[in-house]
Amino acid sequence: MVTSRAVRLQVPKTLRQSTFDLVKRSMLDGEYLSGQILSANSLAAELGISNSPVREALMDLTSLGLVEVVRNRGFRVRQMTDQDRHEVLEMRRIVEVSTMERLAERGVSEDELAIADGLAHDFVSLLHQERVRDHLDADHRFHMYLIGLLGNSRISQTVGNLRDQTRICGAFVDIPLGTLQTCADEHLDLIDALRSRDRLLVRSLMERQLEFAAARGALTRGGGDAAMPTAGPRRADAATLPR
């Protein structure tokens, strides 16, 4: 008998979702270059699965603006032009910064701040271990947690997508550790600003974060119509796909 206290069962990922996560992870880590052609057939063969879930996953990534369809060739990793980067930055200012200002005005409880502080210290710890990719993921979780506190799923989805476009093709994976440490310290300042409900300081800190992201985005790796890399998704990750 199912009761209100029943534990929610975790639904296993489909091949489509697992492939989506794997390819997106490779894109954010810089294992695919900007402008690189991805073949659904080749990727399916490498992963040892059928073409359908791979093609569906690539179409999902297309809907997020991370790849684009190339007629008779397959899919191409999005080449972020200066105009693209400007538009992403403008959208993040409109949506992300204003959302954080609203959060400061609403106020954040001590329990919520404690969770944010724990997330912040997680990515500081990962940075000290020089695990840059894991640090960037933890940084993403920190920001998405704060955005999610307002309870607007559409804003959360939009911000998450824009942040992924900012990180496409490993734009951040080779940042000097000292620079990342400065950014990490500003996250702790952001928590203090939210605690004091200082909307202007929250805005200033978020603007600095976005300016930094914009500068790094201009250094996105790659370009041109490169062939699909032999490395592709890490095989260790590919082995985790459901069978």
GIUR-V432727 format. One record per backbone hydrogen bond with DSSP energy under -0.5 kcal/mol. CO is the residue of the C=O (numbers start at 0). NH is the residue of the N-H. Records with the same first field share a line. If there is no record, write none. Layout:
CO=NH ; NH
This chain:
2=5
9=11
13=17
14=18
15=19
16=20
17=21
18=22
19=23
20=24
21=25
22=26
23=27
24=28
25=30 ; 31
26=29 ; 168 ; 169
32=35
33=222
35=76
36=38
37=39 ; 74
38=42
39=43
40=44
41=45
42=46
43=47 ; 48
49=53
50=54
51=55
52=56
53=57
54=58
55=59
56=60
57=61
58=62
59=63
60=65 ; 66
61=64
65=77
67=75
68=70
69=72 ; 73
73=69
74=37
75=67
76=34
77=79
78=80
80=84
81=85
82=86
83=87
84=88
85=89
86=90
87=91
88=92
89=93
90=94
91=95 ; 96
92=97
94=98
95=99
96=100
97=101
98=102
99=103
100=104
101=105
102=106
108=112
109=113
110=114
111=115
112=116
113=117
114=118
115=119
116=120
117=121
118=122
119=123
120=124
121=125
122=126
123=127
124=128
125=130
126=129
129=131
130=134
131=135
132=136
133=137
134=138
135=139
136=140
137=141
138=142
139=143
140=144
141=145
142=146
143=147
144=148
145=148
146=149
147=150
150=152
151=155
152=156
153=157
154=158
155=159
156=160
157=161
158=162
159=163
160=164
161=165
162=166
163=167
164=167
166=169 ; 170
167=170
168=220
169=172
171=174
175=178 ; 179
176=180
177=181
178=182
179=183
180=184
181=185
182=186
183=187
184=188
185=189
186=190
187=191
188=192
189=193
190=194
191=195
192=197
193=196
196=198
197=201
198=202
199=203
200=204
201=205
202=206
203=207
204=208
205=209
206=210
207=211
208=212
209=213
210=214
211=215
212=216
213=217
215=218
216=219
220=33
223=225
225=36
233=236 ; 237
234=238
236=239
237=240
